[in-house]
């Protein structure tokens, strides 16, 4: 958790008629200037801020002021780090196959598509997020959670096409990491994930019950099938009783044959 000292109470922070919260950062630039919010701090990386109540107005702010304006210091610090990472790859003209970032693993397909899986510390079995880049009337990215399935209408897609595969990948990875740093998105994702797995568990339970009822009827244990339908016996105990009856019938048949 990133903790910051409050920005200087100067400039726009002193104005009661100017919003101090509810801002969004739309991009980063490295033009260098004085922070437009506190009006005193010299900055290297400009967080370009917008507010719904001030259409057409943008403020170039430093990281500290931007963090308090958005209420998310982690995300603003990450946004700046991602910008530096992107600029480094642009300066080096990194080819798509050599694009690297901590916690990401890339896969490159002969079709020309590329995928990166996000494996944060402790992530097991499958990546937390997947960014896919492909040429669809221009290079575009899409983002999905593994449990979202193959229905692309549920995925997050880039609104614009990019000139190169590298630019699409840089933007896609940035978008994905900023989502993970957004507490509201993460909470909504956790709730959706829990609901999905609860639904899947209910579906599996229903399939198991249906199979058990069919087996009881097939083996001549209609009373057990009825008990399962009425939820008066557990599936485990129903199969145990079915096996007990079968064993009893087999033993009786052996005694008769003897």
Secondary structure as UniProt FT lines:
FT   HELIX           11..14
FT   TURN            16..17
FT   STRAND          24..29
FT   STRAND          33..34
FT   TURN            36..38
FT   STRAND          42..43
FT   STRAND          46..50
FT   TURN            52..53
FT   TURN            55..56
FT   STRAND          59..61
FT   HELIX           63..70
FT   HELIX           73..92
FT   HELIX           96..98
FT   TURN            102..103
FT   STRAND          104..108
FT   TURN            110..111
FT   STRAND          114..118
FT   TURN            121..122
FT   STRAND          129..135
FT   STRAND          139..144
FT   HELIX           146..148
FT   HELIX           152..154
FT   STRAND          156..157
FT   HELIX           165..180
FT   HELIX           183..218
FT   TURN            219..220
FT   HELIX           222..229
FT   TURN            230..231
FT   HELIX           235..257
//
